[in-house]
Amino acid sequence: MHPYLIPLLTFAAAAAVFTITPGLDTAMTLRTATTSGWKAGLAAVVGICLGLGIWGLAAAFGLTALLAASETAFMVVKWAGALYLAWLGIGLILHPRASLGTAETVPVHDDARAAFRRGLLTNLLNPKVGIFYMTFMPQFIPPHVNVKEFSLLLTAIQAILSFSWLALLVALTVPLGRFLSSPVVVRRMDRLTGGIFIAFSLKLALSRRA
């Protein structure tokens, strides 16, 4: 057996648990897919995974150590992310859409480009993701390996797992498309997701460096 196989499998198992645990990425994916269609849903998933990949790349090259070492850097990114999530959440609660074809003046739009940007920013503006990579991945890096290369490999595994799971959630919304696109469901989904975003905003605002 290859000596690196066990660390890789162990990391994959642990990362899979984190991936399927409901959180902000899950809420955003489900909301986007159910109210804006599968294309926008997949675009959001790609944005989310790209954000994870960028944090993983930064961790591999030690850039996110700045967030763990500098209180100022951590606070800037933390509050930017918290305010962004609060802005999204308040907009969804105050101005929920009545249907998929309604273009309300809210910070959430139907096009895939906006969904991609939303998924990307929610990850890039969350410093806890960077610190998670800095503290979680090293536990699975065996001795006498190229740390950068192995970290990038673990990042790729995490991104693949996240994409697979979130894409599956998008696919599961397709059979329920007619029900999920009804005006009542759209409004309730928007308001529910808005509440979740605000909750995560508060959680992020109250968070501290690990």
Residue pairs with C-beta under 8 A, 6 or more apart in sequence:
3 142
4 142
4 145
4 150
7 140
7 141
7 142
8 140
8 153
8 154
8 157
10 140
11 137
11 140
11 154
11 157
12 157
12 161
14 136
14 140
15 154
15 157
15 158
15 161
16 161
16 165
19 158
19 161
19 162
19 165
20 165
23 200
24 85
24 122
24 126
24 196
24 197
24 200
25 48
25 119
25 122
25 123
25 162
25 166
26 166
26 169
27 193
27 196
27 197
27 200
28 44
28 48
28 118
28 119
28 122
28 193
29 41
29 44
29 45
29 48
29 119
29 166
29 169
29 170
30 169
30 173
30 189
30 193
31 189
31 190
31 192
31 193
32 40
32 41
32 43
32 44
32 115
32 118
32 119
33 40
33 41
33 42
33 44
33 169
33 170
33 173
34 41
34 173
34 176
34 180
34 181
34 185
34 186
34 189
35 97
35 100
35 180
35 181
35 186
35 189
35 190
36 100
36 110
36 115
37 100
37 110
37 177
38 170
38 171
38 173
38 174
39 112
40 110
40 111
40 112
40 114
40 115
41 115
41 169
41 170
41 173
42 112
42 167
42 170
43 112
43 113
43 115
43 116
43 119
44 115
44 116
44 118
44 119
45 119
45 162
45 163
45 166
45 167
45 170
46 116
46 119
46 163
47 115
47 116
47 117
47 118
47 119
47 120
47 121
47 123
48 119
48 120
48 122
48 123
48 162
48 166
49 159
49 162
49 163
49 166
50 119
50 120
50 123
51 119
51 120
51 121
51 122
51 123
51 124
51 129
52 123
52 129
52 155
52 158
52 159
52 162
53 155
53 156
53 159
54 123
54 124
55 64
55 123
55 124
55 129
55 130
55 133
56 133
56 137
56 151
56 152
56 154
56 155
56 156
56 158
56 159
57 152
57 155
58 64
58 130
58 133
59 130
59 133
59 134
59 137
59 151
59 155
60 147
60 148
60 151
60 152
60 155
61 148
64 130
64 131
64 133
64 134
65 134
66 73
67 73
67 74
67 77
67 127
67 130
67 131
67 134
67 209
68 74
68 131
68 134
68 135
68 209
68 210
71 209
74 127
74 209
77 125
77 126
77 127
77 130
78 127
78 204
78 205
78 207
79 205
80 125
81 122
81 125
81 126
81 127
81 201
81 204
82 201
82 202
82 204
82 205
83 201
84 121
84 122
84 125
85 122
85 125
85 197
85 198
85 200
85 201
85 204
86 197
86 198
86 201
87 107
88 107
88 108
88 118
88 194
88 197
89 193
89 194
89 195
89 196
89 197
89 198
89 201
90 194
90 198
91 106
91 107
91 108
91 194
92 106
92 108
92 190
92 191
92 193
92 194
92 197
93 190
93 191
93 194
93 195
93 198
94 106
95 104
95 105
95 106
96 104
96 186
96 187
96 188
96 190
96 191
96 194
97 104
97 106
97 186
97 187
97 190
98 183
98 186
98 187
99 181
99 183
99 186
100 110
100 181
100 186
103 109
103 110
108 114
108 118
108 190
109 115
123 129
126 204
128 204
128 207
128 210
131 209
131 210
133 155
135 210
137 151
137 154
137 155
140 154
141 147
141 150
141 151
141 154
142 150
173 180
179 185
180 186
180 189
